[in-house]
Amino acid sequence: MGSMILLDLVGGVALLLWGLHMVHSGIVRAFGSDLRRFLAKALRNRFLAFLAGLVVTTLLQSSTATGLMTASFVTEGSVNLMPALAIMLGANVGTTLIVQALSFNVSALAPVLFVVGVTAFKRGGQTRTRDLGRVAIGLGLMVLSLHILLDTLAPAENAPAVRTVLSAMTSEPLLCLAVAAALTWVAHSSVTVVLLVMSLAYSQFIAPDAALALVLGANLGSAINPLLEGSRSDDPASRRLPLGNLLNRVVGCAVVLPFVHPLADAFARLEPNPSRMAADFHTAFNVALALLFILPLNGVAALLTRFLPERAKAGDPSTPLYLDETALATPSVALACAARETLHIGDIIETMLRQTMTALTTGDRKLVEEICRMDDAVDGLDEAVKLYLTKLTRESLNERDGMRAMEIISFSINLEHVGDIIDKNLMELASKKIKRQIAFSAEGAAELAAFHQEVCDNLKLAFGVFMTGDLASARQLVTEKAALRATEFAAAENHLARLREGRSESIESSSLHLDILRDLKRIHSHICSVAYPVLERAGELQPSRLKEAARRRR
């Protein structure tokens, strides 16, 4: 009988974990990008950051997911460590709210949640309604799993062996702390472990003081996984936030653990129901830690920054700087990492493009070789971005995140094509010019420089469109493409006019001059491609020029 009870108990916990996973994935798919933007806007001070962490974690039911989003802001340098630590204080309080809700008898809600969830999931198509249906199903599974746990533990009165094992495991507060921390580390969920503790306390399998010690262990264990995941990165700064979160857990547990007996008596007088008592203690512990740490966060942040300095810059330029493997579990964070790495590629391309004209006009062989080496770095980074996003898209993404992933891949590929044109075409022309000692006419050199500057300016505009999706900037970029086409035609006409005049410099550089114009125009076309997804979403893109031309002829 004892083995059957244990099997049912494990099955109930597994169902609870799956329900929690469905709630988390449904919220991420429905609101992941919105929640990330909300967090970014709320980082102006520690109190707003605390509230933002509370709200986001209440929705996601995962302080780890909130921590990953926040850690990405810190790693990017877009937010200071202090408000990020405040977000984690709020996140820890947020995880207690679902526990509070489920501490009441809500088993009658399970069938309603299933009916609503399945209906929304089946009829919602690829919309937010379908994702919210997934959330409702997950909540229903969590409620059902608690009901199963309580029903499983009820007949255990007739299994003394189970009671003996649990009594031995929970006889010492420190052992309770270690056991619960280990369970939380394995389950990746403090909510699941606290709900299990509540079920055991309700069935009187564990004493009230043991329940409180187990709750402390669950809080400690929830801070271990983010630190271990952050340790996969070779940047010490990426571990500041999870280490700060772990430190406040350790301090809290060290202060409270010696007093679990009197605290259990005090909470029992306030709430006789053992299950509700454990939930109340869980909330009170996290609120108390937030009150204790929210004011001295500046000092904590300074210490963490001192002991975990920034990573030295990588020597290999093809090494990705922002592709955080631990962020793949949270699509909105992973997409931000990939976008940042694509901008890193863009920075290299911008340097290559600006130095291209210098190489063409000065005849510097070393600069030509340096630009060619930069293209090797671009190729490596492009492959890394594509591989990273391929790993991400193995998980199902919502429509918006899926489109963003394709936009990032497309822009990365186009930047890589720009690098190839510079390396294999323009640098080949530069080498030919140096070898044959060809010189441009003064007018030709000025035209090429102006044409090149226009391409460089529009590259910066393309970066803005890529990051913000601004419709006005996208329109401007496509307008510039048409204008550049006219500029190229005018420059070619001017060059041919100089040829007709018999200018020796123009005759020598004729092929070179026209090839450079052509390649810069090709580069500009790749740059402008970033505008098309923005215009297509706004319904401002014609399906075909031919179709429009045929309509005009009618």
N, C-alpha and C positions, 0 to 999 in steps of 0.2 A: 504493500500500500504506500509506503514511504517513497518508493521510486516513482510511482504514478503521480503522487502529489508534486514531487520535484519536477517531473516532466511537464505537468500542467502549469506549474509556476513559470518554468522557462518559456513555455509557449505563450503564456499571458504577457510576459515581459517582451518577447519578440513582437507580438502584436502591438503592444504599446509603442515600441520603437518605430515600427513601420507606420503607425498612425501619425507619430510625431514627424517622421520623414515626409509624409504626404502633405501635412500642414505646411511645413517649411518650404518644400518644393513648389507647392501651389502659390504661396505668397510671393516667392522669388520670381516665378514666371509672370504673375499678375502685376506685381508692383516693384520688382527688383531695381530697375533703373530709377524709378521715382523715389524709392527709399534712399538710394545712394545720393541723389541730388538733395533730398531733404537733409540727410546727415551733413553734406558739405555746407549747406546754408546755415546750419545750426551751430557751427563751430566758432561763433563769435565770442562767447564767454563760457565759463565752466558750468554755469547753472542751466543755460540753454542746451549745452552739450549733454548734460546729465539727463534732461527731459527727452532729448532726441534719442539717446541710447535706450531709455526706458520704453519709448513708444515703438521704435523699430524692433527691439527684441521681443516685445509683447506680440508683435505681428509675426515675426519670423520664428519665434520659439527656439532661438539658437543664439546664445551670446557669442559662440564661435564665429557665426556668419557676420554678426555685427562687428566683431573684432577684426575680421579679415577686411571688411570694407574700410574700417577706420585705419587699420595698419597701412592700407594702400595709400590713404591720404598722407600719412606720416612719411612713408617711403618716398612718395612723389615730392615731398617738401612743401605741399600745399597747405599743411596745417601743422601747428606746433604740437609737441607731445602732451602738454598740459591739458588742453581741451579733449584730446584723444583719451587720456586717462579718465577724464570726467565722463565721457561716453561709456566707458567700460563699467564705471560705478553704476550708471543708469541701466546698463544692459544686465547687470547682475540682479538689480531689483526687478527688471522686466521679466526675467525668467521665473520669478516667484508668483506672478499674477495668474498664470494658467494653473499652477498648483493650487492656488487659493480657489479658483473656480471649480476645479475638479475635486476639491476636498468636501464639497457638498454632495448629496445624493442626487446625481443628475443622470442616472442610468436610463430613465424613461426617455431622455432626449436622443439616445442612440438611434432608434428606428427613424425618428423624424430627420435626423442629420443624414442618414443613409438615403432616404427617399429624396430629400432635397438635393443632396450631393450627386447622386446618380443621374437624376433628371437634368441638372445643370451640366454635368459632364457629358452626357449623351447628346444633348440638344444645343450645347454652347458652341459647337464647331471649334475653330481655332481662335476663340475670343477669350477675353478676360473672364467671362461667365464660366467657361469650362475650367479655368484655373481655380476659380472660387468653388466650383463643384468639387474639385480635388481636395480643397481645404475642408469642406464640410464632411467629405468621406473620411478624411484623416481624423477629424475631431470625433466622428462617430466611432471609429476604431479605437481611439484612446478611451472613450467612455466605456465601450464594450469590454476592452481589455481589463479595466479596473473592476468591472463586474465579474469577469472571469477569475481574476486574482482573489477577490473576496470569496467567491463560491468555492475556489480551490482550497483556500485556507480553512474554510468552515469545518470540513470533516477531518482535518488534521488533528483534532482533539484526540482521535483514536489512533494516532501515530506518534507515540512517545519518542521515537527515535528522532523525528523531525524537530520536535520541541527541544530535545536534549542538544542536538547539533546547534540550533539557533541560540540556545542559552549559553553554550560554550563560546560561540563566536562573539557574543555581545556582552560578555561578562566584564570586560575592561573597556573603558571609554577610548583609550588610545588604540586598542585593537579595532574597535568599531570605526574609528576615524580612518585607519589604514584600509580596512575592508571596503568601506564605502568609496573612498578615493580610488581604489583599484577598480571597483565595479564601474564607477563613472568614467574612468579613463578608457576602459574596454568598451563601454556602451556609447561613448562620446555624447552623453546626455545626462546632465544633472537632474532634469525634470523627471526622467524615467526612474532614476534611483530614488529620488525623494518620494515619488508616488508609490514605489514598492515599499519603502519604509513606512509610509502612511498605512498601507494595506496590512503590513505585519503588526503595526501598533494597534490598529483597529481590532484585529483578531487576537490581540494580547499575547502574541508570540514573543514580543520583546518588551522590556520595561521602558517607561517614559524616558529615563535618563539615557538608555541605550539608543532610543529613537533620536534624541537630540544630538548625540555624538555621531550617529550615522548621517544625519543631515549636515553636520559640519564637514564630514568626510566627503559628501557629495559636492559641497561648495568648493572644497579644496581640489577635488579631482577635476572639476570643470575647468580649472585654470591650467591644468597640466598639458592637455592636448594642444592648445594654441601655442604654447611655448615649444613643444616638441616639433610641431609643424613649422614654426618660425625658424627652428634650428637647422632646417634643411637649406636655408639660404646662407650664402657665405658672407652676407653683410651683417655685422653685429648690430647695426642700428635697427634692423628689422625685428630684433628680439626685445627692444625696449618696452614696447607696449604690453606684450604678453607677460614679460617678467614683472612689470609694474603691477599688473593685475594679480599675478601669483603672489607677490609680496603682501598685498593687502589681505588676500585670503589667509596666508600663513600667519600674519599678525593677528587677524581676527580669531583664527582657530586656537592659537597659542594663548590668547587672553581668555577665551570663553571655555575651552575644554576643562580646565580644573574646576569650573563651577557648574558643570552640567547637572549635578544632583540638586543643589538649591534652585537652579533655574527650572528644572523639571517640576519641582514642587510648586514653584510660583506660577508657571504656565498651566499646570494642572488645576490650580484653584481658579484661574481665569477661564479655562476651557476644559471641562471634564472629558470631552470626546478626544481620545488619543490621536486620532487621525487629524482632526482640526488643530490640535495642539502642535503637532509636527509642522503643519503648514504655516501656522502663525509664527512659530519660532524661525522657520526658514525665511519668512518675509522680514521679521524683526532683525535678524542677524544681518541681512544685506542692507537694510535701511540704516542700521547703526554704523556699519562700515562706511557707507556713503557719507554720513554725517561726520564721521571721524576723519576721513581722508580728503574731503572735497576742498577744505581750506588750505592744507599744506601741500597741495598738488604741485605747486611751483618747485618746492624743494625736492620732492620725489622725482620730478622730471629732470631737474638739474643733476641729481645723483646718477640717474639712469644714463643720461647723456655723457656724463664723465666716465662711467665705467664701461659703456658700450659705444665707443666712438664710431664715426663714419668709416665705411670700408674704403681702403685705398682703391683708386680707379684701376680697372682691369687693364693689363698691358695689351691684350689682344683686342683690336678694334671690332672684330666680328663677334665678340662675346656679348650676348644680350644683357642689358642693364635692368630691364623692368619686367621680364617675363617670370612672374612669381608662380611656381608650380602649385603652391598651397592655395592659391586663389581660384583654381579651376573648379572648386566645389561651389563657388558663388559666381554665376555667369556675369553679373554686372561688374564685379570687381575684375574678373579675368579680361573682360572686353576693354576696360579702362587700361589695364596693363598692356594689352596688345596695341591699343591706340597710342599709348606713350612710346612703345618700342618702335612703332611705325614712324612717329615723329622723330625719333632718334635716327632712323634711316634717312628721313627728310633732311635732318641737319647735315648729315654727311653728303647727301646729294647737293644741297645748297652750296656747301664748301667746294665740291667738285665743279659745279656749274660756274661759280664765281671765278675760280682759278683757271677755268678753261680759256677764257679770253686772255688772261695773262700769259698762259702757255702759247697761245696762238700769235700773240703780238711780240713777245720778248724772245722766243726761241730757247727757252730754258728746258734742257733735256731732263734735268733732275725733277723739275716740277711735273713734266709729262709722266715720268715713272711713278711719282708719288700719287698722281691722280689715278693711274691705273691700279695701284695697290688699294686705294680707297674703294674701287669697284669690287674688289675681292671681299672687303668687309661688308659692303651692301648685299652681295650675293648670300653671304653667310647669315646675315640678320634677316633677310627676306625668307630664307628657308626656315629659320627658327620661328618667325611669326606664323608662317603657314602651318608648321607642325604643332605649335602651341594651340592655335585655333582649331585644328583638326581634333586634338584631344578634347577640346571644349565641346565641339559639336557632336561628339559621340553621345553626350547627354542631350536629351531633348530640350531645345530652347523654345521660348515663345517666339511669335512671329517677328516682333520688333528686335529682339536680341539676335535672332537668326539673320535678319537683314543687316544689322550693324556688323555682325561677324563677316558677312560677305563684302560689305563696303571696306572694311579694314584690309581684308585679303586683296581686294581689287586695287586699292590705293598702294599697298605694299608692292604688288606685282608691277604696277605702272611706274613706281619709283625705281624698281630694279631695272625696268626697261630703259628708263632715262640714264641710269648708270651705264648700261651696256652701250647706248648710243654715244655717250661721252667717251667711254673707254675704247670701243672698237671702231668708232667712226671719227669723232672729233680729234682724239689723240693721235689717230693714224694720220689725219690731215696735218696736225701740228708737227709730227715727225717728218712728214713729206716736205713741209714748208722749211723746216730746219735743214734738212738734207740738201734741198735744192737752193737754199738761201733766197727764197721768194719774199718779196716785200709787197704789201698792199699800198695802193694809192692813198693819199691823205683822206680823200672823200670816201673811198671804200672802207677804210679802217673806221672812220667815224660812223658810217651807216651800220657796220657790223656791231660796233660797241653799243649804239643806241638800240639795235634790235635785241642784242644780248641782255641789256639792262631791262628791257620790257619783259623778257622771259623770266628774269630773276624776280622782278616785282610781282609777277603773277604767280610765281611759286609760293611766295609768302601769302598771297591771297588764297591760294589753294589749301595751305595749311589751316587757315582760319575756317574755310568751308568744311574741311574734314573734321575739325574738332567741334564746331558749333552747329553745323547744318543750317547756317543762316541762308535764307532764300534770296535776299537781296544780293549777298556776296556771290552766290551761285550764278545768278543772272549776270552780274558784272563779269564774272570769269568767262562765261560763254560769249558775252559781247566782246570781250577782249580777244577771244579766239578769232572772231570774224575780223576784228580790226587788225590783228597781227597778220592775217592772210593778205589783207590789202597792203600792209606795210612791206611784206615780203615781195609782193608783186612790184611795188614801186621801187624797192631797192634793186631788184633784178633789172627793171627797166633802166634805171640810172646806170647800172654797171654796163649794160649793153650799149647805152649811149656813149659811155667812155671808150668802149671797144671800137665803136664806129669812128670815134675821133682819132683812133690809132694810138692811144696812150699805152706806152710800153709796159708800165707797172700793171695796168688793168689786163693787158694781154697775157702776161706771165701768171697772174693770180686768178685768171678767169674761172677755171674749173674749181679751184680751191674756194673762191669767194661764193660761188653758187652752191657748192656742196655744204658749206658752213650754214648758209641761210636755210637750206633744206633740212639739215639735221636739227638746227635750233627750232624750226617749225615743228618737226616731229616730236621733239622734247615738249614743246608747248602743248601739243595735242594730248600727250600722256598726262600732263599736269592738269589740263582742263577736264579730264574724265571724272574727277572727283565731284564735279558739279552735277552730273547727270542723275545720280540717285536722288539728290535733293529736289531737283526740278521734276523728276518723275513722280515723287511722292506728292508734290504740290499740283500735279496734273498739268504742268506747263511744258511738257516735252511732246513734240510731234512724233507719232509712230514712224513716219517716213517722209523724207523730203520729196520723194517721187510722187507720193500720194497727194501732197499739197500742190505740187506743180501740175499734176493732171487735173486737179479741181480748178485751178486757175485757168487752164486752157479751155475748159468747158464754158 
